[in-house]
Amino acid sequence: MTLTDALGLRRDPARSMPAGLRHVVAAVAAVHGVAHAAGAVAAIDAVDEGTGVSYLGGWLTVTDPSALRVAGIAWAVAAALYVVAATAVWMGLAGWPRVLLIASAVSVGMCVLGLWGAVLGIPVSLALAALAVAGIRGGRRHA
């Protein structure tokens, strides 16, 4: 097994999803990644302005600059994961379901943290996770 195969960077010969659907899923994942970037910007802006960010539905307000930077990095990581997942889906790479599932799991955690401002992200993340699981199951059938 080559490194390319291990990372899932080869094309999916089974094309487990039609091209049109792949492109829609990739676009949704990319837009969702941009939404996560907004969470990163909010946390970093709070550091610059000396304010805080309310998390967990207002139950927790983070004002410590170091904690806000960590939160900003976490939001940025979620955004980057979705960009990578969107690229993998768009290109039809064999590893797209795993990458999308990891991005979705991180996303759900971040969206729960960001309640209520990120509440719409939860069903989007869960829908993308369901597609990833379907892709994993479909890949096993073709293996």
N, C-alpha and C positions, 0 to 999 in steps of 0.2 A: 504494500500500500504506500503510495506516495504522499508527501505532505499536502499536495493539492487535494488529493482524495480525502485525507483525514480532516481537512478544514472544510470540506464540502464546496470547494471552489471550482469543481468541474460542472459542466452543464448537466442538467437532469435529463437523461435520455428518454425517460418515460413522459416528460412534460406533464407532471401531475395536475397541472392547471392550464386551461386554455389561455392563450396569449392575452386576449381581451380582459379576462378576469384577473390574470396576473398583473396587468398594468393598473387596473382599478385598485387592487389590494396594495400594490406598491405606492400608488398615489396617496391612498388613505394613510398608510404607514408613514410616508414622508410628511404629510400635513400634520399628523399627530406628533411627529418628532419636532416640528416647528412649535407646536403648542407647548411641548416640554421645554423648549428653549425660552419661552416666555416665563416659565417658572424660574429658570436660572437668572434671567434678567431681573426679575422682581427681587430675588434674594440679594443679588449684587447691588442693585439700586438701593436697597434698604441699608446696606453697609455704607454706601457713599453718602446717603442722606442722614445717617445716624438714627434711623427708625427701626422698626421690627416688622416681622411677617407673622401673620396668624396662621397656624397650622391646626390640623385635626378638628376642623369645624369651629375654630375659635377657642378650643380648650387649651391650646398652647401658643404663646406668643414668644417668638425667638427674637431677641435683641442683641445677643452677643455677636460681635462681628466675626469671630472665628466660626461659630456655629452656622451663621448665615452663609459664610463662604463654603462650608462643607455642604450645606443644603444646595447652594448654587451649583456646586460641582456635581452633586447627585442628580439634579435636574438636567444638567448638561450631558451627563453620561447617558441618561435615559433618552435624551434627544439624539445623541450620537448613535446609540444602539438602533433606534428606529431608522436613521439614515442608512446604516449598514444593512439592516433588514430590508428596507425598501429597495436598495440596490440589488441585493441577492434575489429578491422576489422578481424584480423587473427583468433581471438577466436570466432568470430561470435556473439559478445555480442549485445544485443538489442539496446543499445545506440550508436552504432558505427556511424550512420549517423550524429547525432548531434555533436559528438566529432570531426568527420572529417570535418564537415562544419565549426565549430569554428576554427579549425586549419587552414583550407584553407583561411578563411577570414583574420585571423591574417597574414598568409603567403603572401597573395596578398599585404597587406599594407607594409609589410617588403620588399617585392621584388620591389615594386614601389619606396620605400625609397632607396633601394640599386641599382637603375638603374645606370649604364648599366651593371654592373657586375652580377646582379641577374635577368636579363631580361628573361632568359629561365625558371625561376621559376614561372613566371606569368601564362603561359599556363598550366604548370603542376598543379599549385594550382587551376586554374579554372576547369580543367578536374576532379580533385579530388572533388571539390565542386559540380560539376554536378553529379558525382556518389553519393555523399552524399544526394543531393536533390532527386535523383531517389530513394535512399534507404528510405528517409523519406516518400515519396509518396507511395512507395511499402508497407511500414509498416502501413500506414493508411488504405490501401486496406485490409490488413490482420486483422486489429483490429476489 
